[in-house]
């Protein structure tokens, strides 16, 4: 499989999911507004969604995919399928008890996560009911992560990338058509979570059958627990879970800092982060997804040369796309924010304050995406401890910078701290890969970097002149903003890629086959 084509596929599916996510938010806001019901739902969905990010999409995938790649490359189909069966059996048992415990302990979980709700009995009871409906989501999504890891290892990237779309469709469909059948209507959102998780799991089954890797859970749990591969995966999951938790802890601490600042600071950071998620998800998450299985295969076959070449390919592609995206976000901050958010109660000051956060975030965007490329260089070698140690150090650096910046930059200082810490994280990961001889830069980096800088400079000049007076964006109608922003994006992208083409870059130069 062509990895460049796979990247385009995964990024396209991610873009579709993000667009539908905005539609979902619009439909929920239109159907339910903002009040007791939506407060109850968002609190109820927070914990299973957090567990999904930490466990299903994070720690488990990082531990499972490298071991699976090793079995596929060295052990053959019989042993690989046995590993999948055993992992599925152990995972299903753990998830069953976690889900049952979460449903039973829903009152305690709600009290811990939203203690203020206890003062309103109806709100507290509604949140408990929604928590019990949504909690099985973690079971579904963990099995989806298992299925996605298998399909990605077999270079079947499209379907796992598409599955998040189903959750957004479930939300939209239930909010629009099912609310009259529930009392209170917000319960439809709880069942949308349940339905979305079930659909995401169900759609994986035919694809697993086609590659003859559909898990067959065994009742012989003693044999499953005794499987050396299962034990290695569980051992790797410990530090991986800590590493995934670091980013969530960092976001929580930043929210605490922001809560002491001017009213609106939390919201300004949220809206800026939403814009950052587009390039981060479209490129960073997609590259990490397609790189990990191939890196694991090269490691399993002791092919250090191709391992290093693949990392080099990922780094060049990241800089080629992430660096201009970060620059464009900073230059187009006002056009972007006014087009997307400057409506109703979101005023001019909100636009300007969100702009300062977005510009600060953009400084670290390239570093944030580089981490997604460099970290798999360790994960594929089943070395999770090193990136975890670096992540913990970066967390401490983030808080030190928060204390240094927040006084004079306010909420923008919090965004700048996250960006600079991401750059530090990427630099330390790069240093670690180089020091251990895992990565050796290929020839041509000096010329590549110089051409990249020239193209970015010309793109910046084109955007600067085409953007015009920022103040005028506040007087444009929504349609006019959309048209002008579309033209700006076309001018910027056209200038950048045309310059690269003139300087000798060709699409075929970046094509690469999967391992």
Secondary structure, 3 states (H helix, E strand, C coil): CEHHHHHHHHHHHHHHHHHHHHHHHHHHHHHHCCCHHHHHHHHHHHHHHHHHHHHHHHHHHHHHHHHHHHHHHHCCHHHHHHHHHHHHHHHHHHHHHHHHHHHHCHHHHHHHHCHHHHHCHHHHHHHHHHHHHHCCHHHHHHHHHHHHHHHHHCCCHHHHHHCHHHHHHHHHHHHHHHHHHCCCCCHHHHHHHHHHHHHHHHHHHHHHHHCCCCCCCCCCHHHHHHCHHHHHHHHHHHHHHHHHHHHHHHHHHHHHHHHCCCCCHHHHHHHHHHHHHHHHHHHHHHHHHHHHHHHHHHHHCCCHHHHHHHHHHHHHHHHHHHHHHHHHHHHCHHHHHHHHHCCCCCCHHHHHHHHHHHHHHHHCHHHHHHHHHHHHHHHCCCCCHHHHHHHHHHHHHHHHHHHHHHHHHCHHHHHHHHHHHHHHHHHHHHHHHHHCCCCCCCCCHHHHHHHHHHHHHHHHHHHHHHHCCHHHHHCCCHHHHHHHHHHHHHHHHHHHHHHHHHCCCCHHHHCCECC
